[in-house]
Amino acid sequence: MRLLLVGDIVGKPGREIFRRAMPLLRRRHDPDLVIVNIENAAGGSGVTRETAEEILAAGAEVLTSGNHIWDKKEALAYIDEEPRLLRPINYPAAAPGRGLAILTARNAVRVAVINAMGRVHMAPLDNPFAVLDRAVGEVRRDTPVVLVDFHAEATSEKIALGWHLDGRVTAVIGTHTHVQTADEQILPGGTAYLTDVGMTGPHDSVIGVETTAALARFLTNMPSRFETATGRPRLNAVLVTCDENTGRATAIARLSVGMEDLAPAPGGAA
């Protein structure tokens, strides 16, 4: 079976290219389950009911997130209403929402998706290694097919988690940095690994932000208002193929789709 994880959607440009690219991705790769990280989907930071439902309507089946999940206050209520929207599982138990979902994919196989967040240069949440030990043990009673979206800053922490969970999950895929890495591999125990899947949004930018404002911050150390960029939208994703009976990964491939790869939008040029 094939699991498709789409990297962090950033603002309207990211939502638009995701909507436009999904038919192509379905034709080319026929994924059984589509997981999308949407923590920057609303105006470049956070998520709203409207943006989440737009992305679900465009083809997402599970929505993951990270440290920006609470940036729009309406997410606090919405996340309790929408079981397909996840927040990192290592938030305290009193936080709204849930950190994992188990659902039936298009090929009728049960799949567990777990969202976790790192602690290096991030918020001091519960230890993701310990929390994931417990969560993986529980979900494997239901299915061997388990994908982890690890939203983390430090490359070392992501790689360490991949090795820690090797042989116990189907894939450990990193998100958060908005830059797609080239280290896709299948670890010895059969776990697919990628340090960061990248960004779905405007790539003529500084990780999704207009370059002028980002440069001003670096040049002056003064506050500047960040706006979502618009130039050169591109979708970054990763496709993991696995044995549905064992959960072991058999292949992993990075994907990158630009507007130039898509048919012109109805009524005008792409």
PyMOL commands that set and color helices and strands:
alter all, ss='L'
color gray80, all
select helices_A, chain A and resi 11-29+49-57+75-81+128-139+155-165+211-220+259-261
alter helices_A, ss='H'
color red, helices_A
select strands_A, chain A and resi 2-6+8-9+33-37+62-64+100-104+110-117+146-151+171-175+185-186+192-194+199-204+231-242+249-258
alter strands_A, ss='S'
color yellow, strands_A
deselect
rebuild
show_as cartoon
